[in-house]
Amino acid sequence: MQATLYAGLRNPARDMEIFQATAGKTVAEVAADFSLSPSTIRAAVKRIEDLSVYNLQLVGGGKALVIGPVAAKSFRRAALGAYRHFCGTFRNLELTTWAVTDGETTISITDLRDLDGGFASVTEDDS
């Protein structure tokens, strides 16, 4: 089993611990346990609740290559997170046929380069 990549979270382990702790305690109790403000606790819980897991694959070279599960707010953010995590591989793909897909949505490597360079908006498909 592959580890899940968390795209867009600065501290996914802490956010997940906070999310799990709020299942049995109030926000004030969790805030005291973690020595954080209640608004920080609520923001961490919201970040985890907003995540979806995308099982990404790299396609275009014949056989699809499994990237693995990526948790992010949207598909574009997940694909960009994978692009940045595996930057050595993705940046060397020159053919325009290469793309990242989750089986339903596809984004080309060229578009990912534009997202990474700031030439396109990653929030385009956020809901």
C-alpha positions as CSV (number, residue, x, y, z in Angstrom):
1,M,0.0,0.0,0.0
2,Q,1.3,3.4,-1.0
3,A,1.4,6.3,1.4
4,T,-1.0,9.1,0.6
5,L,0.4,12.4,-0.5
6,Y,-1.2,15.5,1.0
7,A,-1.3,18.3,-1.5
8,G,-1.6,21.8,-0.1
9,L,-1.3,21.1,3.6
10,R,1.6,22.4,5.6
11,N,1.3,19.9,8.4
12,P,-1.0,17.1,7.4
13,A,-0.1,14.8,10.3
14,R,-1.0,17.5,12.9
15,D,-4.2,18.4,11.1
16,M,-5.2,14.7,11.0
17,E,-4.5,14.3,14.7
18,I,-6.6,17.3,15.5
19,F,-9.4,16.0,13.2
20,Q,-9.4,12.6,15.0
21,A,-9.3,14.3,18.5
22,T,-12.4,16.3,17.7
23,A,-14.4,13.2,17.3
24,G,-14.7,12.7,21.1
25,K,-14.0,16.1,22.5
26,T,-15.2,19.7,22.1
27,V,-13.1,22.2,20.2
28,A,-12.1,23.9,23.4
29,E,-10.8,20.7,24.9
30,V,-8.8,19.9,21.8
31,A,-7.5,23.4,21.7
32,A,-6.2,23.0,25.3
33,D,-4.7,19.6,24.5
34,F,-2.7,21.0,21.5
35,S,-2.0,24.4,23.0
36,L,-3.7,26.1,20.0
37,S,-6.5,28.6,19.7
38,P,-10.0,27.2,18.9
39,S,-10.0,29.0,15.5
40,T,-6.8,27.1,14.6
41,I,-8.5,23.8,15.6
42,R,-11.6,24.6,13.5
43,A,-9.5,25.6,10.5
44,A,-7.5,22.3,10.7
45,V,-10.7,20.3,10.9
46,K,-12.1,22.2,7.9
47,R,-9.0,21.5,5.8
48,I,-9.2,17.8,6.5
49,E,-13.0,17.7,5.8
50,D,-12.4,19.5,2.4
51,L,-10.0,16.8,1.2
52,S,-10.8,14.2,-1.4
53,V,-8.5,11.4,-2.3
54,Y,-7.6,11.0,-6.0
55,N,-5.9,7.8,-7.3
56,L,-3.7,9.3,-9.9
57,Q,-2.0,7.7,-12.9
58,L,0.5,9.0,-15.5
59,V,-0.7,8.1,-19.0
60,G,0.6,8.7,-22.5
61,G,3.5,6.4,-22.8
62,G,1.7,3.2,-23.5
63,K,1.0,1.5,-20.1
64,A,-0.4,3.7,-17.4
65,L,2.0,4.3,-14.5
66,V,0.5,4.5,-11.0
67,I,1.3,7.7,-9.1
68,G,-0.8,6.7,-6.1
69,P,-3.3,8.3,-3.8
70,V,-3.2,12.1,-3.4
71,A,-5.4,13.9,-1.0
72,A,-6.3,17.4,-2.0
73,K,-9.2,19.9,-2.3
74,S,-9.6,19.4,-6.0
75,F,-8.2,17.3,-8.9
76,R,-6.0,20.1,-10.2
77,R,-4.5,20.6,-6.7
78,A,-3.9,16.8,-6.5
79,A,-2.2,16.7,-9.9
80,L,-0.1,19.7,-9.1
81,G,0.9,18.2,-5.7
82,A,2.0,15.0,-7.5
83,Y,3.8,17.1,-10.1
84,R,5.8,18.9,-7.4
85,H,6.4,15.7,-5.4
86,F,7.8,13.8,-8.3
87,C,9.4,16.9,-10.0
88,G,12.4,15.0,-11.3
89,T,10.3,12.7,-13.3
90,F,7.5,15.0,-14.5
91,R,9.8,17.9,-15.6
92,N,11.7,15.6,-17.9
93,L,8.6,14.4,-19.8
94,E,8.8,16.2,-23.1
95,L,6.0,14.7,-25.2
96,T,2.7,16.5,-25.2
97,T,0.9,13.1,-25.0
98,W,1.8,12.7,-21.3
99,A,-1.0,13.5,-18.8
100,V,-2.2,12.8,-15.3
101,T,-5.6,11.2,-14.7
102,D,-7.8,9.8,-12.0
103,G,-9.9,7.9,-14.5
104,E,-12.4,10.6,-14.9
105,T,-10.5,13.9,-15.2
106,T,-7.2,14.4,-17.1
107,I,-4.7,17.2,-17.1
108,S,-1.7,17.4,-19.5
109,I,1.9,17.8,-18.2
110,T,2.0,21.0,-20.2
111,D,-0.9,22.4,-18.2
112,L,0.7,21.3,-15.0
113,R,3.9,23.2,-15.9
114,D,1.7,26.3,-16.4
115,L,0.1,25.8,-13.0
116,D,3.5,25.3,-11.4
117,G,4.8,28.4,-13.0
118,G,1.8,30.5,-12.0
119,F,0.6,31.0,-15.6
120,A,-2.8,29.3,-14.8
121,S,-5.0,29.1,-11.7
122,V,-5.0,26.0,-9.6
123,T,-8.3,27.1,-8.0
124,E,-10.3,26.9,-11.2
125,D,-12.1,23.7,-10.3
126,D,-12.4,24.4,-6.5
127,S,-16.0,24.2,-5.3
